[in-house]
Amino acid sequence: MSGIALRTQGLSKSWGAFKANSDVTLNFASGSRHALIGPNGAGKTTFINLLTGVFAPTAGQVFLGDEDITGLPQHLRVKRGMTRTFQINTLFPGLTVLESVMLALCEREGKSSTWFRTVAQQRREADEAMALLASLKLDRDADSETRNLAYGRQRLVEIALALATRPKVLLLDEPAAGIPSAESAELFEVIAGLPRDVTILFIEHDMGLVFKFAERITVLVGGRVLCEGTPAEIAADPRVKEVYLGEAEHG
């Protein structure tokens, strides 16, 4: 299916009588910025776990492009082009930002055992890493140890490590969680500016960020798709208002 980077067909996950996801069929267009929203317990993270291979589905299929990847383990999904920041969010606290990204690049090329060579010996990787950092406005932090960065900058480094795998699809599970609002807006500005050859699916609770940066939004409730549409369509949908008003009223 041309133009579709990622799709699911009847994707379901149950634990005994509990249905975390039920018959989720979705298409994510190539290059899109697609948000997945819903109240707590809606099944959003379970869905991401099914996409990335953390969980095996009870029923249904996952396709990356035209390839059925339902049975592939996590690391092979990364090799095929699907990367999740959660999978690599353990930063290397004693390494600089540049060293961390170079390590990820060497891992991608199967040369992780040689990453510790001097930067001069790894000029190609260093140049690619610096270009990647510049695209994320992290170049000024290249020589800083990751543990010394503000939390929002650390989240950007996680995205840099994800992008080092050259993903076709980038999955972001609440990238702005725990970040002050000024920093989260900056983070999403950078995410919005990523190349269009990367399809982005993100979970986010901050509706201001969702409606500003998403081009399409899917709403999950009780493990099922409630609705999908443009931000304007979702904002006007009375079912969505009811879901979020209900959550607000009941805490």
Order of alpha helices (4+ residues) and beta strands (2+ residues): beta-beta-beta-alpha-beta-beta-alpha-beta-alpha-alpha-alpha-beta-alpha-beta-alpha-beta-beta-alpha-alpha
